[in-house]
Amino acid sequence: MIVPMIKYDFVLHSKELPSFLQELQELGIVDTKRSNKPVDEHSSTLLEEITRVTSVVKQLKKIKIDQSAPVDDALLAPHIITRTEQLMEEKESTLLRKAKVLAEITVARPWKKWSKESLDRLGELKLTPHFYIVPEKKYSAEWEDQFPLSILNQEDGRIYLVVLEQMGLPYHFPLQENRLPSASIEQLENELDQIERHLSHIQSEFEKLSLSIDLITSYRAELIAQLDLYLAGKGSASAGRYAVHCDRFCA
């Protein structure tokens, strides 16, 4: 229901202002008019902290939690905020690494189980492997009689093959050589498993912190109240005396 409001103007000395504003704020039915922008370093710091905490609250609200899980009462708001920010950065960098590894797996999978160890063994035998990808229609079966060749894989209309060069003998193969991926499929899949486990750990810690979201919300409300009170005083200052304007609901 819309009700009329009464406007009051108060004039008082600066030493009386903090307690006066505090008492007005405790009434809960008073709206003190103030600037909505920071006016100095202190108010800017408060606003930055409020913005920071708001971002953390939004992140924690996205987390699905078990409402029956116990809350860690030892956690303090500043720790939860800092740790949440750290986890957000950690998750972002881990997801970027996951995307890169998945792309590398796509490239490495057709080459099957080649590894650095197998290449080293060939080097001990004075053999140098050369790797090629050729469309099935352009593959010549005669190459198998002309070169020490082995087909590693055949998929998606392409043939993946390796040709061995004997050290000290002339070598030429009629295809453009391809570079073998720097990591084997096994290495990349192991790394992907580690990444998935790490993401799972991050999620678990997010869920634990999310249980204390009421604490963070209350902390944010306290910061907003501090900023309101501070700006109300700053915005009303004039020649050593203060004029406080407020609107109060009438019954």
FIKOLZA-1660 file (N, C-alpha, C; in steps of 0.1 Angstrom, whole numbers, plus 5000, padded with zeros to 4 digits):
% residues 251
   i   px   py   pz ch aa at
   1 5008 4988 5000  A  M  N
   1 5000 5000 5000  A  M CA
   1 5009 5012 5000  A  M  C
   2 5005 5022 4992  A  I  N
   2 5013 5035 4992  A  I CA
   2 5008 5044 5003  A  I  C
   3 5017 5049 5011  A  V  N
   3 5014 5057 5022  A  V CA
   3 5022 5070 5021  A  V  C
   4 5016 5081 5026  A  P  N
   4 5024 5094 5026  A  P CA
   4 5036 5094 5035  A  P  C
   5 5045 5102 5032  A  M  N
   5 5058 5103 5039  A  M CA
   5 5060 5117 5044  A  M  C
   6 5066 5118 5056  A  I  N
   6 5069 5131 5062  A  I CA
   6 5084 5133 5061  A  I  C
   7 5088 5145 5057  A  K  N
   7 5102 5149 5055  A  K CA
   7 5107 5157 5067  A  K  C
   8 5118 5153 5073  A  Y  N
   8 5124 5160 5084  A  Y CA
   8 5138 5165 5081  A  Y  C
   9 5141 5177 5085  A  D  N
   9 5154 5183 5084  A  D CA
   9 5160 5185 5098  A  D  C
  10 5172 5179 5100  A  F  N
  10 5179 5181 5113  A  F CA
  10 5192 5188 5111  A  F  C
  11 5195 5197 5120  A  V  N
  11 5208 5204 5120  A  V CA
  11 5215 5201 5133  A  V  C
  12 5228 5196 5132  A  L  N
  12 5235 5192 5145  A  L CA
  12 5250 5193 5142  A  L  C
  13 5257 5193 5154  A  H  N
  13 5272 5194 5153  A  H CA
  13 5278 5181 5148  A  H  C
  14 5290 5182 5143  A  S  N
  14 5296 5170 5137  A  S CA
  14 5298 5159 5148  A  S  C
  15 5301 5162 5160  A  K  N
  15 5304 5152 5170  A  K CA
  15 5291 5144 5174  A  K  C
  16 5280 5150 5171  A  E  N
  16 5267 5143 5173  A  E CA
  16 5263 5134 5162  A  E  C
  17 5269 5136 5150  A  L  N
  17 5264 5129 5138  A  L CA
  17 5265 5114 5138  A  L  C
  18 5276 5108 5142  A  P  N
  18 5277 5093 5141  A  P CA
  18 5266 5086 5149  A  P  C
  19 5265 5091 5162  A  S  N
  19 5255 5084 5170  A  S CA
  19 5241 5087 5165  A  S  C
  20 5238 5099 5160  A  F  N
  20 5225 5102 5155  A  F CA
  20 5221 5094 5143  A  F  C
  21 5230 5093 5134  A  L  N
  21 5228 5084 5122  A  L CA
  21 5226 5070 5125  A  L  C
  22 5234 5065 5135  A  Q  N
  22 5232 5051 5139  A  Q CA
  22 5219 5048 5145  A  Q  C
  23 5214 5058 5153  A  E  N
  23 5200 5056 5159  A  E CA
  23 5189 5057 5148  A  E  C
  24 5191 5065 5139  A  L  N
  24 5181 5066 5128  A  L CA
  24 5181 5053 5120  A  L  C
  25 5193 5048 5117  A  Q  N
  25 5194 5035 5109  A  Q CA
  25 5188 5024 5117  A  Q  C
  26 5189 5024 5130  A  E  N
  26 5183 5013 5138  A  E CA
  26 5168 5013 5138  A  E  C
  27 5162 5024 5135  A  L  N
  27 5147 5025 5135  A  L CA
  27 5141 5016 5124  A  L  C
  28 5149 5015 5113  A  G  N
  28 5144 5006 5102  A  G CA
  28 5133 5012 5093  A  G  C
  29 5128 5024 5096  A  I  N
  29 5118 5030 5088  A  I CA
  29 5122 5043 5083  A  I  C
  30 5135 5046 5083  A  V  N
  30 5140 5059 5079  A  V CA
  30 5149 5057 5067  A  V  C
  31 5148 5066 5058  A  D  N
  31 5156 5066 5046  A  D CA
  31 5164 5079 5046  A  D  C
  32 5177 5078 5049  A  T  N
  32 5185 5090 5049  A  T CA
  32 5191 5093 5035  A  T  C
  33 5189 5105 5030  A  K  N
  33 5194 5108 5017  A  K CA
  33 5209 5110 5017  A  K  C
  34 5216 5105 5007  A  R  N
  34 5230 5106 5006  A  R CA
  34 5235 5105 4991  A  R  C
  35 5247 5107 4989  A  S  N
  35 5253 5105 4976  A  S CA
  35 5254 5090 4974  A  S  C
  36 5253 5085 4961  A  N  N
  36 5254 5071 4959  A  N CA
  36 5268 5068 4952  A  N  C
  37 5277 5077 4953  A  K  N
  37 5290 5075 4948  A  K CA
  37 5301 5077 4958  A  K  C
  38 5312 5070 4957  A  P  N
  38 5323 5072 4967  A  P CA
  38 5328 5086 4967  A  P  C
  39 5331 5092 4978  A  V  N
  39 5336 5106 4979  A  V CA
  39 5350 5107 4984  A  V  C
  40 5356 5096 4988  A  D  N
  40 5370 5096 4992  A  D CA
  40 5376 5082 4992  A  D  C
  41 5388 5080 4996  A  E  N
  41 5395 5067 4996  A  E CA
  41 5388 5057 5004  A  E  C
  42 5383 5061 5016  A  H  N
  42 5376 5051 5025  A  H CA
  42 5364 5046 5018  A  H  C
  43 5355 5054 5013  A  S  N
  43 5343 5050 5007  A  S CA
  43 5346 5042 4994  A  S  C
  44 5356 5046 4987  A  S  N
  44 5360 5038 4975  A  S CA
  44 5364 5024 4979  A  S  C
  45 5372 5023 4990  A  T  N
  45 5376 5010 4994  A  T CA
  45 5364 5001 4998  A  T  C
  46 5355 5007 5005  A  L  N
  46 5343 5000 5009  A  L CA
  46 5335 4995 4997  A  L  C
  47 5333 5004 4987  A  L  N
  47 5326 5000 4975  A  L CA
  47 5333 4989 4968  A  L  C
  48 5346 4990 4967  A  E  N
  48 5353 4979 4960  A  E CA
  48 5352 4966 4967  A  E  C
  49 5352 4966 4980  A  E  N
  49 5350 4954 4988  A  E CA
  49 5336 4948 4986  A  E  C
  50 5326 4957 4986  A  I  N
  50 5312 4953 4983  A  I CA
  50 5311 4946 4970  A  I  C
  51 5317 4952 4960  A  T  N
  51 5316 4947 4946  A  T CA
  51 5323 4933 4946  A  T  C
  52 5334 4932 4953  A  R  N
  52 5342 4919 4954  A  R CA
  52 5333 4908 4960  A  R  C
  53 5327 4912 4971  A  V  N
  53 5319 4902 4979  A  V CA
  53 5307 4898 4970  A  V  C
  54 5301 4908 4963  A  T  N
  54 5289 4905 4955  A  T CA
  54 5293 4895 4944  A  T  C
  55 5304 4896 4938  A  S  N
  55 5309 4886 4928  A  S CA
  55 5310 4872 4934  A  S  C
  56 5315 4872 4946  A  V  N
  56 5317 4859 4953  A  V CA
  56 5303 4853 4956  A  V  C
  57 5294 4861 4961  A  V  N
  57 5281 4856 4964  A  V CA
  57 5274 4850 4951  A  V  C
  58 5275 4857 4940  A  K  N
  58 5270 4852 4928  A  K CA
  58 5276 4838 4924  A  K  C
  59 5289 4837 4926  A  Q  N
  59 5295 4825 4922  A  Q CA
  59 5290 4813 4931  A  Q  C
  60 5290 4816 4944  A  L  N
  60 5286 4805 4954  A  L CA
  60 5271 4801 4952  A  L  C
  61 5263 4811 4948  A  K  N
  61 5249 4807 4945  A  K CA
  61 5247 4798 4934  A  K  C
  62 5257 4797 4925  A  K  N
  62 5256 4788 4913  A  K CA
  62 5258 4773 4917  A  K  C
  63 5264 4771 4929  A  I  N
  63 5268 4758 4933  A  I CA
  63 5257 4751 4939  A  I  C
  64 5254 4739 4934  A  K  N
  64 5244 4730 4940  A  K CA
  64 5250 4723 4953  A  K  C
  65 5243 4724 4964  A  I  N
  65 5249 4719 4976  A  I CA
  65 5238 4710 4983  A  I  C
  66 5244 4701 4992  A  D  N
  66 5235 4693 5000  A  D CA
  66 5232 4701 5013  A  D  C
  67 5219 4704 5014  A  Q  N
  67 5215 4713 5025  A  Q CA
  67 5217 4706 5038  A  Q  C
  68 5218 4693 5038  A  S  N
  68 5219 4686 5051  A  S CA
  68 5234 4685 5055  A  S  C
  69 5243 4689 5047  A  A  N
  69 5257 4689 5050  A  A CA
  69 5260 4698 5061  A  A  C
  70 5270 4695 5070  A  P  N
  70 5273 4704 5081  A  P CA
  70 5281 4716 5076  A  P  C
  71 5279 4728 5083  A  V  N
  71 5286 4740 5080  A  V CA
  71 5298 4741 5088  A  V  C
  72 5309 4745 5083  A  D  N
  72 5322 4746 5090  A  D CA
  72 5321 4760 5097  A  D  C
  73 5318 4760 5110  A  D  N
  73 5317 4772 5118  A  D CA
  73 5330 4780 5120  A  D  C
  74 5341 4773 5117  A  A  N
  74 5354 4779 5119  A  A CA
  74 5358 4788 5108  A  A  C
  75 5351 4787 5097  A  L  N
  75 5354 4796 5085  A  L CA
  75 5349 4810 5088  A  L  C
  76 5358 4819 5084  A  L  N
  76 5355 4834 5085  A  L CA
  76 5352 4839 5071  A  L  C
  77 5344 4850 5071  A  A  N
  77 5340 4856 5058  A  A CA
  77 5352 4860 5049  A  A  C
  78 5362 4867 5055  A  P  N
  78 5374 4870 5046  A  P CA
  78 5381 4858 5040  A  P  C
  79 5382 4847 5047  A  H  N
  79 5388 4835 5042  A  H CA
  79 5380 4829 5031  A  H  C
  80 5367 4829 5033  A  I  N
  80 5358 4823 5023  A  I CA
  80 5359 4831 5010  A  I  C
  81 5359 4844 5011  A  I  N
  81 5359 4853 5000  A  I CA
  81 5372 4851 4992  A  I  C
  82 5383 4851 4999  A  T  N
  82 5397 4850 4993  A  T CA
  82 5398 4836 4986  A  T  C
  83 5394 4826 4993  A  R  N
  83 5395 4812 4988  A  R CA
  83 5386 4810 4976  A  R  C
  84 5374 4816 4976  A  T  N
  84 5365 4815 4965  A  T CA
  84 5371 4821 4952  A  T  C
  85 5377 4833 4954  A  E  N
  85 5384 4840 4943  A  E CA
  85 5395 4831 4937  A  E  C
  86 5403 4825 4946  A  Q  N
  86 5414 4817 4942  A  Q CA
  86 5408 4805 4934  A  Q  C
  87 5398 4799 4939  A  L  N
  87 5392 4787 4932  A  L CA
  87 5386 4791 4918  A  L  C
  88 5380 4803 4917  A  M  N
  88 5375 4808 4904  A  M CA
  88 5386 4809 4894  A  M  C
  89 5398 4815 4898  A  E  N
  89 5409 4816 4889  A  E CA
  89 5415 4802 4886  A  E  C
  90 5416 4794 4896  A  E  N
  90 5421 4780 4894  A  E CA
  90 5413 4772 4884  A  E  C
  91 5399 4773 4886  A  K  N
  91 5390 4766 4877  A  K CA
  91 5391 4771 4863  A  K  C
  92 5392 4784 4861  A  E  N
  92 5393 4789 4848  A  E CA
  92 5406 4785 4840  A  E  C
  93 5417 4785 4847  A  S  N
  93 5430 4781 4841  A  S CA
  93 5430 4766 4839  A  S  C
  94 5423 4758 4847  A  T  N
  94 5423 4744 4846  A  T CA
  94 5414 4740 4834  A  T  C
  95 5403 4747 4832  A  L  N
  95 5394 4745 4821  A  L CA
  95 5401 4748 4807  A  L  C
  96 5409 4759 4808  A  L  N
  96 5417 4762 4796  A  L CA
  96 5427 4751 4792  A  L  C
  97 5433 4746 4802  A  R  N
  97 5443 4735 4800  A  R CA
  97 5435 4722 4795  A  R  C
  98 5424 4720 4801  A  K  N
  98 5416 4708 4796  A  K CA
  98 5412 4709 4781  A  K  C
  99 5408 4721 4777  A  A  N
  99 5405 4723 4763  A  A CA
  99 5417 4721 4754  A  A  C
 100 5428 4725 4759  A  K  N
 100 5441 4723 4751  A  K CA
 100 5444 4708 4750  A  K  C
 101 5443 4701 4761  A  V  N
 101 5446 4687 4761  A  V CA
 101 5437 4679 4752  A  V  C
 102 5424 4683 4753  A  L  N
 102 5414 4676 4744  A  L CA
 102 5418 4678 4729  A  L  C
 103 5422 4690 4726  A  A  N
 103 5426 4693 4712  A  A CA
 103 5438 4684 4708  A  A  C
 104 5448 4683 4718  A  E  N
 104 5460 4675 4715  A  E CA
 104 5456 4660 4714  A  E  C
 105 5447 4656 4722  A  I  N
 105 5442 4642 4721  A  I CA
 105 5437 4639 4707  A  I  C
 106 5429 4648 4702  A  T  N
 106 5423 4646 4689  A  T CA
 106 5434 4644 4678  A  T  C
 107 5445 4652 4679  A  V  N
 107 5456 4651 4670  A  V CA
 107 5464 4638 4672  A  V  C
 108 5466 4634 4685  A  A  N
 108 5474 4623 4688  A  A CA
 108 5468 4609 4686  A  A  C
 109 5455 4609 4688  A  R  N
 109 5448 4596 4688  A  R CA
 109 5450 4587 4676  A  R  C
 110 5450 4593 4664  A  P  N
 110 5452 4584 4652  A  P CA
 110 5466 4578 4651  A  P  C
 111 5476 4584 4658  A  W  N
 111 5489 4578 4658  A  W CA
 111 5491 4567 4668  A  W  C
 112 5481 4563 4675  A  K  N
 112 5481 4552 4684  A  K CA
 112 5491 4554 4695  A  K  C
 113 5499 4543 4698  A  K  N
 113 5507 4543 4710  A  K CA
 113 5522 4546 4708  A  K  C
 114 5525 4555 4699  A  W  N
 114 5539 4560 4698  A  W CA
 114 5543 4568 4710  A  W  C
 115 5555 4566 4714  A  S  N
 115 5560 4573 4726  A  S CA
 115 5574 4577 4724  A  S  C
 116 5579 4585 4733  A  K  N
 116 5593 4590 4733  A  K CA
 116 5602 4578 4735  A  K  C
 117 5598 4568 4743  A  E  N
 117 5606 4556 4746  A  E CA
 117 5608 4548 4733  A  E  C
 118 5597 4546 4726  A  S  N
 118 5598 4538 4713  A  S CA
 118 5607 4545 4703  A  S  C
 119 5607 4558 4703  A  L  N
 119 5615 4566 4693  A  L CA
 119 5630 4565 4698  A  L  C
 120 5632 4565 4711  A  D  N
 120 5646 4563 4716  A  D CA
 120 5652 4549 4712  A  D  C
 121 5643 4539 4713  A  R  N
 121 5648 4526 4710  A  R CA
 121 5652 4525 4695  A  R  C
 122 5644 4531 4686  A  L  N
 122 5647 4531 4672  A  L CA
 122 5661 4539 4670  A  L  C
 123 5663 4549 4677  A  G  N
 123 5675 4557 4676  A  G CA
 123 5687 4548 4680  A  G  C
 124 5686 4539 4690  A  E  N
 124 5696 4530 4694  A  E CA
 124 5700 4520 4682  A  E  C
 125 5689 4517 4674  A  L  N
 125 5691 4508 4663  A  L CA
 125 5695 4515 4650  A  L  C
 126 5699 4528 4652  A  K  N
 126 5703 4537 4640  A  K CA
 126 5692 4538 4630  A  K  C
 127 5679 4538 4634  A  L  N
 127 5668 4540 4625  A  L CA
 127 5661 4553 4629  A  L  C
 128 5657 4560 4618  A  T  N
 128 5650 4573 4620  A  T CA
 128 5636 4571 4614  A  T  C
 129 5625 4573 4622  A  P  N
 129 5612 4571 4617  A  P CA
 129 5607 4584 4611  A  P  C
 130 5599 4583 4600  A  H  N
 130 5593 4594 4593  A  H CA
 130 5578 4591 4593  A  H  C
 131 5570 4601 4596  A  F  N
 131 5555 4599 4597  A  F CA
 131 5548 4606 4586  A  F  C
 132 5538 4599 4581  A  Y  N
 132 5530 4605 4570  A  Y CA
 132 5515 4603 4572  A  Y  C
 133 5507 4612 4566  A  I  N
 133 5493 4610 4565  A  I CA
 133 5489 4611 4550  A  I  C
 134 5482 4601 4545  A  V  N
 134 5479 4601 4531  A  V CA
 134 5464 4597 4529  A  V  C
 135 5457 4603 4521  A  P  N
 135 5443 4599 4518  A  P CA
 135 5443 4585 4512  A  P  C
 136 5433 4577 4516  A  E  N
 136 5433 4563 4512  A  E CA
 136 5434 4561 4496  A  E  C
 137 5428 4570 4489  A  K  N
 137 5428 4569 4474  A  K CA
 137 5442 4572 4468  A  K  C
 138 5450 4579 4476  A  K  N
 138 5464 4582 4471  A  K CA
 138 5474 4572 4476  A  K  C
 139 5470 4563 4484  A  Y  N
 139 5480 4553 4490  A  Y CA
 139 5484 4543 4479  A  Y  C
 140 5497 4540 4478  A  S  N
 140 5501 4530 4469  A  S CA
 140 5506 4518 4476  A  S  C
 141 5501 4506 4473  A  A  N
 141 5505 4494 4479  A  A CA
 141 5519 4490 4475  A  A  C
 142 5524 4496 4464  A  E  N
 142 5538 4493 4460  A  E CA
 142 5548 4499 4470  A  E  C
 143 5545 4509 4478  A  W  N
 143 5554 4514 4488  A  W CA
 143 5558 4504 4498  A  W  C
 144 5549 4494 4500  A  E  N
 144 5552 4484 4510  A  E CA
 144 5564 4475 4506  A  E  C
 145 5566 4474 4493  A  D  N
 145 5577 4466 4487  A  D CA
 145 5589 4475 4486  A  D  C
 146 5588 4488 4485  A  Q  N
 146 5599 4496 4483  A  Q CA
 146 5605 4502 4495  A  Q  C
 147 5598 4503 4506  A  F  N
 147 5602 4509 4518  A  F CA
 147 5599 4501 4531  A  F  C
 148 5607 4502 4541  A  P  N
 148 5603 4496 4554  A  P CA
 148 5592 4504 4560  A  P  C
 149 5580 4501 4556  A  L  N
 149 5568 4509 4560  A  L CA
 149 5558 4501 4569  A  L  C
 150 5552 4508 4577  A  S  N
 150 5542 4502 4586  A  S CA
 150 5530 4511 4587  A  S  C
 151 5518 4506 4585  A  I  N
 151 5506 4514 4587  A  I CA
 151 5502 4513 4602  A  I  C
 152 5501 4525 4607  A  L  N
 152 5498 4526 4622  A  L CA
 152 5482 4527 4624  A  L  C
 153 5475 4533 4615  A  N  N
 153 5461 4535 4617  A  N CA
 153 5454 4539 4604  A  N  C
 154 5442 4536 4603  A  Q  N
 154 5434 4539 4591  A  Q CA
 154 5420 4543 4595  A  Q  C
 155 5417 4556 4594  A  E  N
 155 5404 4561 4598  A  E CA
 155 5400 4574 4591  A  E  C
 156 5387 4576 4590  A  D  N
 156 5382 4588 4584  A  D CA
 156 5388 4591 4570  A  D  C
 157 5390 4580 4562  A  G  N
 157 5395 4581 4549  A  G CA
 157 5410 4585 4548  A  G  C
 158 5417 4584 4559  A  R  N
 158 5432 4586 4559  A  R CA
 158 5439 4575 4564  A  R  C
 159 5452 4573 4559  A  I  N
 159 5461 4563 4564  A  I CA
 159 5473 4570 4571  A  I  C
 160 5475 4565 4583  A  Y  N
 160 5486 4570 4591  A  Y CA
 160 5497 4560 4590  A  Y  C
 161 5509 4563 4586  A  L  N
 161 5520 4554 4584  A  L CA
 161 5533 4559 4588  A  L  C
 162 5542 4550 4591  A  V  N
 162 5556 4553 4594  A  V CA
 162 5566 4546 4585  A  V  C
 163 5576 4553 4581  A  V  N
 163 5586 4547 4572  A  V CA
 163 5599 4549 4579  A  V  C
 164 5607 4538 4580  A  L  N
 164 5620 4538 4587  A  L CA
 164 5632 4541 4578  A  L  C
 165 5640 4550 4582  A  E  N
 165 5652 4554 4574  A  E CA
 165 5664 4548 4581  A  E  C
 166 5672 4540 4573  A  Q  N
 166 5685 4534 4579  A  Q CA
 166 5696 4545 4578  A  Q  C
 167 5702 4547 4589  A  M  N
 167 5712 4557 4590  A  M CA
 167 5723 4554 4580  A  M  C
 168 5728 4563 4572  A  G  N
 168 5739 4561 4563  A  G CA
 168 5734 4558 4549  A  G  C
 169 5721 4555 4547  A  L  N
 169 5716 4551 4534  A  L CA
 169 5708 4563 4529  A  L  C
 170 5708 4565 4515  A  P  N
 170 5699 4576 4510  A  P CA
 170 5685 4573 4512  A  P  C
 171 5677 4584 4515  A  Y  N
 171 5663 4582 4518  A  Y CA
 171 5655 4593 4511  A  Y  C
 172 5644 4588 4505  A  H  N
 172 5634 4597 4499  A  H CA
 172 5621 4590 4498  A  H  C
 173 5610 4597 4503  A  F  N
 173 5597 4591 4502  A  F CA
 173 5588 4602 4496  A  F  C
 174 5579 4598 4486  A  P  N
 174 5572 4607 4478  A  P CA
 174 5560 4614 4485  A  P  C
 175 5561 4617 4498  A  L  N
 175 5550 4624 4505  A  L CA
 175 5556 4635 4514  A  L  C
 176 5548 4645 4517  A  Q  N
 176 5553 4655 4527  A  Q CA
 176 5552 4649 4541  A  Q  C
 177 5562 4650 4548  A  E  N
 177 5563 4644 4562  A  E CA
 177 5554 4652 4572  A  E  C
 178 5549 4644 4581  A  N  N
 178 5541 4650 4592  A  N CA
 178 5548 4649 4605  A  N  C
 179 5546 4659 4613  A  R  N
 179 5553 4658 4626  A  R CA
 179 5545 4650 4636  A  R  C
 180 5551 4641 4643  A  L  N
 180 5545 4633 4653  A  L CA
 180 5541 4642 4665  A  L  C
 181 5529 4641 4671  A  P  N
 181 5526 4649 4683  A  P CA
 181 5536 4647 4694  A  P  C
 182 5539 4658 4701  A  S  N
 182 5549 4659 4711  A  S CA
 182 5546 4649 4723  A  S  C
 183 5534 4646 4726  A  A  N
 183 5530 4637 4736  A  A CA
 183 5522 4626 4731  A  A  C
 184 5524 4614 4737  A  S  N
 184 5516 4602 4732  A  S CA
 184 5502 4603 4737  A  S  C
 185 5493 4595 4731  A  I  N
 185 5479 4594 4735  A  I CA
 185 5478 4590 4750  A  I  C
 186 5487 4581 4754  A  E  N
 186 5486 4576 4768  A  E CA
 186 5490 4588 4778  A  E  C
 187 5500 4596 4774  A  Q  N
 187 5504 4607 4783  A  Q CA
 187 5493 4617 4784  A  Q  C
 188 5487 4620 4772  A  L  N
 188 5476 4630 4772  A  L CA
 188 5464 4625 4780  A  L  C
 189 5460 4613 4778  A  E  N
 189 5448 4608 4785  A  E CA
 189 5451 4607 4800  A  E  C
 190 5463 4604 4804  A  N  N
 190 5466 4605 4819  A  N CA
 190 5465 4619 4824  A  N  C
 191 5470 4628 4816  A  E  N
 191 5469 4642 4820  A  E CA
 191 5455 4647 4821  A  E  C
 192 5446 4642 4812  A  L  N
 192 5432 4646 4812  A  L CA
 192 5426 4640 4825  A  L  C
 193 5429 4628 4828  A  D  N
 193 5424 4622 4841  A  D CA
 193 5428 4630 4853  A  D  C
 194 5440 4635 4853  A  Q  N
 194 5445 4644 4864  A  Q CA
 194 5437 4657 4865  A  Q  C
 195 5434 4662 4853  A  I  N
 195 5427 4675 4852  A  I CA
 195 5413 4673 4857  A  I  C
 196 5406 4662 4853  A  E  N
 196 5393 4659 4858  A  E CA
 196 5392 4657 4873  A  E  C
 197 5402 4650 4878  A  R  N
 197 5403 4649 4893  A  R CA
 197 5404 4662 4900  A  R  C
 198 5413 4671 4894  A  H  N
 198 5415 4684 4900  A  H CA
 198 5402 4692 4899  A  H  C
 199 5395 4692 4888  A  L  N
 199 5382 4699 4887  A  L CA
 199 5372 4694 4897  A  L  C
 200 5372 4681 4900  A  S  N
 200 5363 4675 4909  A  S CA
 200 5367 4680 4924  A  S  C
 201 5380 4681 4926  A  H  N
 201 5384 4687 4939  A  H CA
 201 5380 4701 4941  A  H  C
 202 5381 4709 4931  A  I  N
 202 5377 4723 4931  A  I CA
 202 5362 4724 4934  A  I  C
 203 5354 4716 4927  A  Q  N
 203 5340 4716 4929  A  Q CA
 203 5336 4712 4943  A  Q  C
 204 5343 4703 4949  A  S  N
 204 5340 4698 4962  A  S CA
 204 5343 4710 4972  A  S  C
 205 5354 4717 4970  A  E  N
 205 5357 4728 4979  A  E CA
 205 5347 4740 4977  A  E  C
 206 5343 4742 4964  A  F  N
 206 5332 4752 4962  A  F CA
 206 5320 4748 4970  A  F  C
 207 5316 4736 4970  A  E  N
 207 5304 4731 4977  A  E CA
 207 5305 4734 4992  A  E  C
 208 5317 4731 4997  A  K  N
 208 5320 4733 5011  A  K CA
 208 5318 4748 5015  A  K  C
 209 5324 4757 5007  A  L  N
 209 5323 4771 5009  A  L CA
 209 5309 4776 5007  A  L  C
 210 5302 4770 4998  A  S  N
 210 5288 4775 4995  A  S CA
 210 5279 4773 5007  A  S  C
 211 5282 4763 5016  A  L  N
 211 5274 4761 5028  A  L CA
 211 5274 4773 5037  A  L  C
 212 5284 4782 5036  A  S  N
 212 5285 4794 5044  A  S CA
 212 5281 4806 5037  A  S  C
 213 5272 4805 5027  A  I  N
 213 5268 4817 5019  A  I CA
 213 5260 4827 5028  A  I  C
 214 5253 4822 5038  A  D  N
 214 5246 4832 5046  A  D CA
 214 5256 4841 5054  A  D  C
 215 5267 4835 5058  A  L  N
 215 5277 4843 5064  A  L CA
 215 5282 4854 5055  A  L  C
 216 5285 4851 5042  A  I  N
 216 5290 4860 5033  A  I CA
 216 5279 4871 5030  A  I  C
 217 5267 4867 5029  A  T  N
 217 5256 4876 5026  A  T CA
 217 5254 4886 5037  A  T  C
 218 5256 4881 5050  A  S  N
 218 5255 4890 5061  A  S CA
 218 5267 4900 5062  A  S  C
 219 5278 4895 5058  A  Y  N
 219 5290 4903 5057  A  Y CA
 219 5289 4914 5047  A  Y  C
 220 5283 4911 5036  A  R  N
 220 5280 4921 5025  A  R CA
 220 5270 4931 5030  A  R  C
 221 5260 4927 5037  A  A  N
 221 5250 4936 5042  A  A CA
 221 5256 4946 5052  A  A  C
 222 5266 4941 5060  A  E  N
 222 5273 4950 5070  A  E CA
 222 5281 4960 5063  A  E  C
 223 5287 4956 5052  A  L  N
 223 5295 4966 5044  A  L CA
 223 5287 4976 5038  A  L  C
 224 5275 4972 5033  A  I  N
 224 5266 4982 5026  A  I CA
 224 5261 4992 5037  A  I  C
 225 5258 4987 5049  A  A  N
 225 5253 4995 5060  A  A CA
 225 5264 5005 5064  A  A  C
 226 5277 5001 5064  A  Q  N
 226 5288 5009 5068  A  Q CA
 226 5289 5020 5057  A  Q  C
 227 5288 5016 5044  A  L  N
 227 5290 5026 5034  A  L CA
 227 5278 5036 5034  A  L  C
 228 5266 5031 5036  A  D  N
 228 5254 5040 5037  A  D CA
 228 5256 5051 5048  A  D  C
 229 5260 5046 5060  A  L  N
 229 5262 5055 5071  A  L CA
 229 5273 5065 5069  A  L  C
 230 5284 5060 5063  A  Y  N
 230 5295 5069 5060  A  Y CA
 230 5292 5080 5050  A  Y  C
 231 5285 5076 5039  A  L  N
 231 5282 5085 5029  A  L CA
 231 5271 5095 5033  A  L  C
 232 5262 5090 5042  A  A  N
 232 5252 5099 5047  A  A CA
 232 5258 5111 5055  A  A  C
 233 5268 5108 5063  A  G  N
 233 5275 5118 5070  A  G CA
 233 5283 5127 5061  A  G  C
 234 5290 5121 5051  A  K  N
 234 5299 5129 5042  A  K CA
 234 5290 5138 5033  A  K  C
 235 5279 5133 5029  A  G  N
 235 5271 5140 5020  A  G CA
 235 5263 5151 5027  A  G  C
 236 5262 5151 5040  A  S  N
 236 5254 5161 5047  A  S CA
 236 5263 5172 5053  A  S  C
 237 5276 5170 5052  A  A  N
 237 5285 5180 5059  A  A CA
 237 5285 5193 5053  A  A  C
 238 5285 5204 5062  A  S  N
 238 5285 5218 5057  A  S CA
 238 5289 5227 5068  A  S  C
 239 5301 5234 5066  A  A  N
 239 5306 5244 5075  A  A CA
 239 5307 5240 5090  A  A  C
 240 5311 5228 5092  A  G  N
 240 5313 5223 5106  A  G CA
 240 5300 5218 5112  A  G  C
 241 5289 5220 5106  A  R  N
 241 5276 5215 5111  A  R CA
 241 5270 5207 5100  A  R  C
 242 5260 5198 5104  A  Y  N
 242 5254 5188 5095  A  Y CA
 242 5239 5190 5094  A  Y  C
 243 5235 5189 5082  A  A  N
 243 5220 5189 5080  A  A CA
 243 5216 5176 5075  A  A  C
 244 5209 5168 5082  A  V  N
 244 5204 5155 5078  A  V CA
 244 5190 5155 5074  A  V  C
 245 5188 5151 5061  A  H  N
 245 5174 5151 5055  A  H CA
 245 5169 5136 5055  A  H  C
 246 5158 5134 5060  A  C  N
 246 5153 5120 5060  A  C CA
 246 5138 5120 5058  A  C  C
 247 5133 5109 5052  A  D  N
 247 5119 5107 5049  A  D CA
 247 5114 5096 5058  A  D  C
 248 5103 5098 5065  A  R  N
 248 5098 5087 5074  A  R CA
 248 5083 5084 5070  A  R  C
 249 5081 5071 5070  A  F  N
 249 5067 5067 5067  A  F CA
 249 5058 5070 5078  A  F  C
 250 5046 5074 5074  A  C  N
 250 5035 5077 5084  A  C CA
 250 5026 5066 5085  A  C  C
 251 5021 5063 5096  A  A  N
 251 5011 5052 5098  A  A CA
 251 4998 5057 5093  A  A  C
% end
